[in-house]
């Protein structure tokens, strides 16, 4: 595999989207939510582009310079795809958040993923550290 810094920003976002969603889904199930429809409704509060853009703004003051660079790289990446259900600015911010999680995963910074997810959900959770 090439260096993580050479990985396309949208590829980081592609991976990060799945890492982030896995984290959120696991968190919701751990909260005791068992009905799939309820899980889906609760997950939307975290995984929609609009929610992810708001979350990025919420946690941005806690990001390192390196993490901010990853977010900016993804946010500024030229995409040939236009978003379906949101404006381009919101889409690019959500892509930045997803790329951050993809980068952290590829660089095996699981503790940092846990720290950021704790900021996002407002509770103490350690999914990667305990399960992987």
C-alpha positions in Angstrom: 0.0 0.0 0.0 1.2 3.5 -0.7 1.7 6.1 2.0 -1.5 7.2 3.6 -0.6 10.8 2.6 -0.7 9.6 -1.0 -4.2 8.1 -0.8 -6.8 10.0 -2.6 -8.9 12.2 -0.2 -12.1 10.8 -1.5 -10.8 7.2 -1.0 -10.1 8.2 2.6 -13.7 9.5 2.9 -15.0 6.3 1.4 -13.3 4.3 4.1 -13.9 6.8 6.8 -17.7 6.8 6.1 -17.8 3.1 6.9 -15.7 3.4 10.0 -17.7 6.3 11.3 -21.0 4.6 10.6 -19.9 1.4 12.2 -18.9 3.3 15.3 -22.3 5.1 15.4 -24.3 1.9 14.8 -22.4 0.1 17.5 -22.9 3.0 19.9 -26.6 3.0 19.3 -26.9 -0.8 19.8 -24.9 -0.5 23.0 -27.4 2.0 24.2 -30.0 -0.7 24.1 -31.8 0.3 20.9 -33.1 -2.9 19.3 -35.7 -1.8 16.7 -34.2 -1.3 13.3 -36.4 1.6 12.4 -35.4 3.4 15.6 -31.8 2.6 15.0 -32.1 4.1 11.5 -33.8 7.3 12.8 -31.2 7.7 15.6 -28.3 7.1 13.2 -29.5 9.9 10.9 -28.7 12.3 13.7 -25.1 11.4 13.2 -24.5 10.2 9.7 -26.4 12.5 7.4 -24.2 15.1 5.5 -25.9 17.9 7.4 -25.2 16.3 10.8 -21.6 15.5 9.9 -21.0 19.1 8.8 -22.4 20.3 12.1 -20.3 17.7 14.0 -17.1 18.7 12.2 -17.7 22.3 13.3 -18.3 21.2 16.8 -15.1 19.2 17.1 -12.8 21.3 14.9 -11.3 23.2 17.8 -10.1 19.8 19.2 -8.3 18.8 16.0 -4.6 18.7 15.5 -2.9 20.6 12.7 -2.4 17.3 10.9 -6.0 16.4 11.3 -7.1 19.8 10.0 -4.9 19.3 6.9 -6.6 16.0 6.2 -10.1 17.6 6.5 -9.0 20.5 4.3 -7.5 18.2 1.7 -10.8 16.3 1.4 -13.0 19.3 1.6 -11.1 21.0 -1.2 -10.8 17.9 -3.4 -12.4 18.3 -6.8 -15.3 16.0 -7.1 -17.1 15.1 -10.3 -20.2 14.1 -8.4 -22.7 16.6 -7.1 -24.6 15.9 -3.9 -28.1 14.6 -4.1 -29.7 15.8 -0.9 -27.6 18.7 0.3 -25.7 21.8 -0.8 -22.1 21.5 -1.9 -20.6 23.2 1.2 -22.3 20.8 3.5 -21.3 17.9 1.4 -17.7 18.9 1.3 -17.6 19.4 5.1 -19.1 16.0 5.7 -16.5 14.5 3.2 -13.8 16.2 5.3 -15.1 14.5 8.5 -15.3 11.1 6.8 -11.7 11.5 5.4 -10.5 12.3 8.8 -11.8 9.0 10.2 -10.4 7.1 7.2 -7.0 8.6 7.8 -7.1 7.9 11.5 -8.1 4.3 10.8 -5.4 3.7 8.2 -2.7 5.2 10.5 -4.0 2.9 13.3 -4.9 5.8 15.6 -7.8 3.9 17.2 -7.4 5.8 20.5 -7.8 9.1 18.7 -10.9 7.8 16.9 -12.3 6.9 20.4 -11.5 10.4 21.7 -13.2 12.1 18.8 -16.2 9.8 18.9 -16.6 10.6 22.6 -16.7 14.3 21.7 -19.3 13.6 19.0 -21.7 11.5 21.1 -21.1 13.2 24.4 -20.5 9.9 26.2 -17.5 7.8 27.1 -17.3 5.0 24.6 -14.3 2.9 23.5 -15.4 0.7 20.6 -12.1 0.2 18.8 -10.0 -0.2 21.9 -12.3 -2.8 23.4 -13.5 -4.8 20.3 -10.7 -4.8 17.8 
